Amino acid sequence: MTLKASSGSHRTLERSSEVKKMAEMWISMGPQHPMTHGLWTLKVKVDGETVVDTEPDLGYIHRGVEKICESRDFTQITTYCDRLCYASANTWSHSYIYAVEDLLEVEVPERAEYIRLIAVELQRIASHLMWLGAYGPDIGNLSIMVWCLREREMMMDLLQELGGSRMHYNFPRVGGVKRDLPHGFAQRARAKVSLFLNRIQEYEALFDESTIFLIRTQGVGYSKAEEMVNHGVTGPNLRAGGVNYDVRTAHPYSVYSELDWEPPVERPSIKGADCYDRYRVRVEEMRISAMMVLESLDKIPGGADTYHEPGDPAILAKAPSRAKEGTSGFHHFEDSRGESMFYLAGGGEGRGKQPYRVSIRSPMFITIPYASKCMIGYKVADIPAIMGSFDPCIGETDR
C-alpha cells in the first residue's frame, strides 16, 4: 500500500523550506563597526539571530611594511615597527631589535636589558588597559573605560619619560636603549605602579560582582586548547585555555629568567575557555607585569637612581651597521597579544646597511580567523563580547 501526501501538506513543506532559506542570510559587520576594533569586515551568516558561519575579510590597511623595511637601514626600521600596533608600540620595536641583534651578533649590556624589560612591561600594562577599557562598552559597562584610561595615563607618562613620546617611542637601539632611566624615574614608577596594583582590585570588584558582565561573558565564546594550538593561537588567549606557553619562559630572552614570576594560566571548564577566562588572564597578567617592573627597579645593575649619558657603554653596546651576505637573524617575542616573530636576512656589501629580507609573524593575523569561528552557535548580540575578548589589533594584522 502506497501512502501519498496531500497537496496541502506539499505546500506546507514548500513554505517551511522557503522560510528556512529566507531566515539564513549573510550580514556584513564592518569595515566601520564598533565590534571590529579596527578596519576589517566580518561577514556573518545567520539563521534568525543565531550565527551559523563567519568569514573574516582582512587587508584593508595593508601597507607592505616588510617590503618597506627592506629599503631602510637597521636603525630606521625601528620606527616602522613602532607603528605596527598603536596600542603596543614598544613591544613590536623590541621584538624587531632582538632579531637584528641576533643577525649582527651584538651583546647587550645587562643594565640595558633591565631597562628594556621595564619599558616592555609598562607597555604591556598600557595595552591591556586599552583593551579592558574598550571591552567594557562592548558588554555594557562605560565606567570601566574611564577608569582604565585614567590608569593608562600613568603608564603613558612613564613611557614618555623613557622614549620622549606618548605613542611611538623609538626607544630601543641595536645594542641597547636610547637613554638611561631619567632622574627620579624609579620613585615615580614605584608610586604609580603601586597605586595601579590597588586599582586592579577595583576593576575586579566592578566586573566580578556585575551580573550583566557575568551573563555576557561566562559560557560565551568557548575556545578549546587543542584547537587553539592547532591553529597557532598564542599569548593570553592560549593561556586562558589552560596551556602554559609564554615565550618569556619557553624561549627565554632578556633578563626574565632573573626575576621571580610565572605566567598567568587559567583553568577553564571542559568546554574550553570563554570570554570570562580571557578577561581573567589579562587582568592577572597586568598584575604580574607590575610586579616585574617593581622587581626590576630593585635589581637593575648599578641601581635605579644611577644615570648614564646617551651612548654610554653601560646602556648601549657598539654594533656593526652591515650584515654579512647569507646570514640571518630570528627572534620569538611575547607581544601583548601573543607570539610575534621577526626573520631578517643579511644583504652583504651589495645591500649596504639594509636587510635583504624581512618577514614578520603577527599573532592577531592567526587569532582573528580562529576567533571568528568561536562565534558559531551563539547569537548576533554575542559577537562583540566574543571578538572583543580576543583583543584584536588590525595594524599588526594587515602590516
Secondary structure as UniProt FT lines:
FT   HELIX           7..23
FT   STRAND          24..29
FT   TURN            34..36
FT   STRAND          41..47
FT   TURN            48..49
FT   STRAND          50..57
FT   TURN            60..61
FT   HELIX           65..69
FT   TURN            70..71
FT   TURN            74..76
FT   HELIX           77..82
FT   TURN            83..84
FT   TURN            86..87
FT   HELIX           89..104
FT   HELIX           110..138
FT   TURN            139..140
FT   HELIX           143..163
FT   STRAND          172..173
FT   TURN            174..175
FT   STRAND          176..177
FT   TURN            183..184
FT   HELIX           185..208
FT   HELIX           211..217
FT   TURN            218..219
FT   HELIX           225..231
FT   HELIX           236..239
FT   TURN            240..242
FT   HELIX           247..250
FT   TURN            254..255
FT   HELIX           256..258
FT   TURN            270..271
FT   STRAND          272..273
FT   HELIX           275..299
FT   TURN            301..302
FT   TURN            304..305
FT   TURN            310..311
FT   TURN            313..315
FT   TURN            325..326
FT   STRAND          328..335
FT   TURN            336..337
FT   STRAND          338..346
FT   HELIX           348..351
FT   TURN            352..353
FT   STRAND          355..361
FT   HELIX           363..373
FT   TURN            374..377
FT   HELIX           380..382
FT   HELIX           383..389
FT   HELIX           394..398
//
